[in-house]
Amino acid sequence: MPSEPITPGAMLLRGFVLPLGSAFAEAIDTIAGAAPFRHMTTPGGFTMSVAMTNCGPLGWVSDRTGYRYEPCDPVSGRPWPEMPAGFLALARAAAAEAGFADFDPDACLINRYQPGAKMSLHQDKDERDFSQPIVSVSLGLPAVFLFGGETRKDPTLRLPLEHGDVVVFGGAARLRYHGVMPLKPGQHPRLGACRINLTFRRAC
């Protein structure tokens, strides 16, 4: 499978998840059945356009009190669904392919984009250990991933992502700003009119 260096520390793995696409979709359905997708609120009081849920020992949450990781779903009070073994294996394999051995994620944030949804430029900085990379998996509708610099005002690269693509960034690229442009309408044969993004992180 082809790989495309983006910047030092960042790599795009084209089609890396394609052999597992159907299994991933089924696992996401199961996770969402136990911890449904929801539109979280930012500390500033805005509702995010992207719907989210989590699996793994820790889940990323946002509300008026701030951004953080929690071991339990604040909606149900129950632990987040277990991270499927296939998810963990894929995240580790993608990280290793990009030059980051021994990746050990303890959180998987699952984002659901419907047409018009976007993710503003931001840094992933709620984690304790920045030596571990971020592994971002794209499923469903195509999207344009924005990859910027160390400040919000730096120029951004526009990277078209298709179903099965994986972006890995760590090292010198770990705290670069990134986001997703508004999703265009479309229909994916398995996931329908949406894009699913799985973001694997080491939170603690």
C-alpha positions in Angstrom: 0.0 0.0 0.0 1.4 3.4 -0.9 2.6 5.8 1.8 3.0 9.5 1.3 5.2 11.6 3.6 3.5 14.8 4.5 6.0 16.6 6.7 8.7 15.3 9.0 6.9 13.1 11.5 3.6 12.9 9.5 2.6 10.3 6.9 -0.4 9.4 4.9 -1.0 5.7 4.4 -3.3 5.2 1.4 -5.9 2.4 1.7 -4.3 1.0 4.8 -7.6 0.0 6.4 -9.4 -1.3 3.2 -9.0 -5.0 4.1 -10.8 -4.4 7.4 -13.4 -1.8 6.3 -16.5 -4.0 6.8 -15.3 -5.3 10.1 -14.6 -1.8 11.3 -18.1 -0.6 10.3 -19.7 -3.5 12.2 -17.6 -2.7 15.3 -18.6 0.9 15.2 -22.3 0.0 15.0 -21.8 -2.1 18.2 -19.9 0.7 20.0 -22.5 3.3 19.1 -25.3 1.0 20.3 -23.7 1.0 23.8 -22.5 4.7 23.7 -24.5 6.6 21.1 -23.1 9.4 19.0 -23.7 12.8 20.5 -22.9 16.5 19.6 -20.7 17.7 22.4 -20.6 21.3 23.7 -17.4 23.3 23.7 -16.2 25.2 26.8 -17.4 28.4 25.0 -20.9 27.0 24.7 -21.0 26.1 21.0 -22.4 22.8 19.8 -19.9 20.8 17.7 -21.1 19.9 14.2 -19.4 16.5 14.4 -21.1 13.8 16.4 -18.8 11.8 18.7 -18.4 8.7 20.8 -15.5 6.8 22.2 -14.2 3.3 23.0 -11.3 2.2 25.1 -10.2 2.8 28.7 -10.5 6.5 28.3 -12.8 8.7 26.2 -12.4 12.3 25.1 -15.2 14.6 26.2 -16.0 18.3 26.0 -18.5 20.5 27.9 -18.7 23.9 29.5 -16.1 22.8 32.1 -13.4 22.0 29.5 -11.8 19.3 27.3 -10.6 16.2 29.1 -10.5 12.4 29.1 -12.9 10.4 31.3 -13.1 6.6 32.0 -16.9 6.7 31.9 -19.5 8.0 29.4 -21.0 11.1 31.1 -24.4 10.3 29.5 -24.8 6.8 30.9 -22.3 6.8 33.7 -20.9 3.4 32.4 -17.4 2.7 31.2 -16.8 3.4 27.5 -17.1 0.3 25.3 -14.0 -1.8 25.1 -11.6 -1.0 22.3 -11.9 -3.9 19.8 -8.7 -6.0 19.3 -8.8 -5.2 15.6 -8.8 -1.5 16.3 -5.8 -1.8 18.5 -3.9 -4.0 16.1 -4.6 -1.6 13.2 -3.5 1.5 15.2 -0.3 -0.2 16.2 0.5 -1.4 12.7 -0.2 2.0 11.2 2.0 3.8 13.7 4.8 1.3 13.1 4.5 1.8 9.3 5.0 5.5 9.9 8.1 5.0 12.1 6.5 5.0 15.6 7.1 1.6 17.2 5.4 0.6 20.5 2.4 2.8 20.1 0.0 1.9 22.9 -3.3 3.8 22.6 -5.7 3.9 25.5 -8.4 6.1 23.8 -10.2 6.0 20.5 -12.4 9.0 19.6 -14.9 8.2 16.9 -16.2 11.1 15.0 -19.3 11.0 12.6 -19.4 13.7 9.9 -22.6 14.3 8.0 -22.7 16.7 5.0 -21.7 20.2 6.2 -20.0 19.1 9.3 -16.4 20.2 9.8 -13.6 20.3 12.3 -11.9 23.6 12.9 -8.1 23.9 13.1 -6.9 22.6 16.5 -4.1 20.8 18.3 -4.4 17.5 20.1 -2.9 18.6 23.4 -5.1 17.1 26.1 -2.8 14.1 26.3 -0.1 13.7 28.9 2.6 12.1 26.7 3.3 13.9 23.4 6.0 11.3 22.5 3.1 9.0 21.3 1.7 9.7 17.8 -1.9 10.3 16.7 -3.4 7.7 14.3 -6.4 9.0 12.4 -8.5 6.5 10.3 -10.9 7.7 7.6 -14.0 5.6 6.6 -17.0 6.5 4.4 -17.3 9.6 2.4 -14.2 11.4 1.2 -13.0 14.5 3.0 -10.3 17.1 2.9 -7.9 17.0 5.8 -6.2 20.3 6.7 -2.7 20.0 8.1 -1.1 23.2 9.3 1.9 24.3 11.3 2.7 25.1 14.9 0.4 28.2 15.0 -3.2 28.6 13.8 -2.1 31.2 11.3 0.4 29.0 9.5 -0.4 27.8 6.0 -2.2 24.5 5.7 -1.9 21.6 3.4 -5.1 20.2 1.9 -5.0 16.4 1.8 -7.9 14.6 0.1 -8.8 11.5 2.1 -10.7 8.4 0.9 -12.3 5.5 2.6 -9.5 3.4 4.2 -6.8 6.1 4.4 -4.8 6.6 7.6 -2.9 9.7 8.7 -0.2 9.3 11.4 1.5 12.2 12.9 4.0 12.4 15.8 7.4 13.6 16.7 8.1 17.0 15.2 4.6 17.0 13.8 2.7 15.9 17.0 1.4 19.4 17.9 0.7 20.7 14.4 -2.7 22.3 13.9 -5.1 20.2 11.8 -8.8 20.1 10.9 -11.3 18.9 8.3 -13.1 21.0 5.7 -17.0 20.9 5.5 -18.0 17.5 4.3 -19.6 17.4 0.9 -22.8 15.4 0.2 -22.5 11.9 -1.0 -23.4 8.2 -0.4 -21.0 5.5 0.7 -22.1 1.9 0.0 -21.6 0.7 3.6 -21.7 3.8 5.7 -24.2 5.9 3.9 -24.2 9.7 3.8 -21.4 10.2 6.4 -17.8 10.0 7.1 -16.4 8.2 10.2 -13.1 9.1 11.6 -11.3 7.1 14.3 -8.6 8.9 16.2 -6.3 6.7 18.3 -4.3 8.4 21.1 -2.3 7.7 24.2 -4.0 9.9 26.7 -2.2 8.9 29.9 
